[in-house]
Amino acid sequence: MSFALGPEVSTTETDDGMVLLHEGTGRYWMLNPTGAAVVRLLQEGRRIPDVVDELSTRFAQDPARVTADVEKLLAGLTRAGLVTS
């Protein structure tokens, strides 16, 4: 499954990660550096297993833990209308 930002969502890089703005609602979400990395990798067209492999290697973390964290982040972003699958 692949994910993409919603059509009304814009991003801004920050020193601490990334901000997502839903222009339709005016609400914004702040992502830490790891959450920002997930969004960037998805914007590159990577699929979830590729994102997990990249982050597991980059941060020397257990792939099962990274998978759970990525899925939780994407579920929250989907509920907020920021990403579509």
VOPAGU-2260 file (C-alpha; in pm, 1 decimal, decimal comma):
REM VOPAGU-2260
SITE   aa  ch    i         X         Y         Z
SITE  MET   A    0       0,0       0,0       0,0
SITE  SER   A    1     122,8     349,2     -75,3
SITE  PHE   A    2      35,6     675,1      94,0
SITE  ALA   A    3      26,8    1033,9     -29,9
SITE  LEU   A    4     -40,7    1370,6     126,0
SITE  GLY   A    5    -394,4    1495,4      80,1
SITE  PRO   A    6    -454,4    1759,4    -188,0
SITE  GLU   A    7    -511,3    2034,4      70,1
SITE  VAL   A    8    -198,4    1954,0     272,5
SITE  SER   A    9     122,0    2153,6     253,1
SITE  THR   A   10     448,6    2090,2     432,9
SITE  THR   A   11     716,2    2313,0     580,1
SITE  GLU   A   12    1053,1    2190,8     701,4
SITE  THR   A   13    1157,6    2314,4    1045,9
SITE  ASP   A   14    1468,1    2280,4    1259,3
SITE  ASP   A   15    1278,2    2024,9    1468,0
SITE  GLY   A   16    1114,8    1822,3    1187,5
SITE  MET   A   17     819,9    1926,8     975,9
SITE  VAL   A   18     484,6    2101,0     997,8
SITE  LEU   A   19     184,0    1975,6     802,0
SITE  LEU   A   20     -91,6    2226,6     732,0
SITE  HIS   A   21    -439,5    2121,8     622,2
SITE  GLU   A   22    -534,8    2430,8     425,4
SITE  GLY   A   23    -903,9    2337,1     423,9
SITE  THR   A   24    -936,4    2334,5     800,7
SITE  GLY   A   25    -647,3    2560,5     897,6
SITE  ARG   A   26    -521,4    2298,0    1143,1
SITE  TYR   A   27    -156,9    2206,0    1154,9
SITE  TRP   A   28      47,9    1920,1    1294,3
SITE  MET   A   29     409,7    1925,2    1403,8
SITE  LEU   A   30     620,8    1617,8    1330,5
SITE  ASN   A   31     946,4    1532,9    1503,2
SITE  PRO   A   32    1249,6    1443,8    1287,4
SITE  THR   A   33    1150,1    1078,0    1266,1
SITE  GLY   A   34     790,9    1156,8    1165,2
SITE  ALA   A   35     924,4    1402,8     909,4
SITE  ALA   A   36    1153,3    1132,4     770,2
SITE  VAL   A   37     851,5     903,3     726,8
SITE  VAL   A   38     661,5    1170,9     533,5
SITE  ARG   A   39     964,3    1256,7     317,0
SITE  LEU   A   40    1021,4     891,5     227,1
SITE  LEU   A   41     654,7     847,4     140,4
SITE  GLN   A   42     668,5    1160,1     -76,5
SITE  GLU   A   43     955,2     992,7    -264,7
SITE  GLY   A   44     715,4     709,4    -348,0
SITE  ARG   A   45     856,0     457,0    -104,1
SITE  ARG   A   46     628,7     186,9      32,0
SITE  ILE   A   47     595,1     102,2     402,1
SITE  PRO   A   48     845,5    -189,3     402,3
SITE  ASP   A   49    1104,5      36,4     236,2
SITE  VAL   A   50    1038,9     312,3     490,8
SITE  VAL   A   51    1078,5      63,0     775,8
SITE  ASP   A   52    1404,8     -72,6     631,1
SITE  GLU   A   53    1545,7     278,2     586,2
SITE  LEU   A   54    1451,4     396,8     936,3
SITE  SER   A   55    1556,8      72,5    1107,2
SITE  THR   A   56    1900,9     109,3     953,0
SITE  ARG   A   57    1929,3     485,9    1001,6
SITE  PHE   A   58    1833,3     476,7    1370,3
SITE  ALA   A   59    1956,6     122,9    1455,7
SITE  GLN   A   60    1612,7      16,5    1578,0
SITE  ASP   A   61    1422,9    -312,9    1572,8
SITE  PRO   A   62    1217,1    -336,2    1250,4
SITE  ALA   A   63     911,1    -460,3    1442,8
SITE  ARG   A   64     918,2    -149,6    1662,3
SITE  VAL   A   65     968,7      80,1    1362,6
SITE  THR   A   66     680,9     -89,2    1178,4
SITE  ALA   A   67     447,4     -32,4    1474,3
SITE  ASP   A   68     555,7     331,5    1505,8
SITE  VAL   A   69     514,5     402,0    1132,2
SITE  GLU   A   70     172,1     236,6    1125,6
SITE  LYS   A   71      60,8     436,7    1429,4
SITE  LEU   A   72     180,0     764,0    1273,2
SITE  LEU   A   73       7,0     688,9     942,5
SITE  ALA   A   74    -316,3     590,9    1116,5
SITE  GLY   A   75    -318,7     924,8    1298,6
SITE  LEU   A   76    -237,7    1122,2     984,5
SITE  THR   A   77    -507,7     934,4     793,6
SITE  ARG   A   78    -769,4    1003,4    1063,5
SITE  ALA   A   79    -675,0    1372,0    1047,5
SITE  GLY   A   80    -723,7    1374,8     669,7
SITE  LEU   A   81    -359,4    1453,9     602,1
SITE  VAL   A   82    -270,4    1141,1     406,0
SITE  THR   A   83    -458,7     909,8     175,0
SITE  SER   A   84    -380,2     552,4      84,3
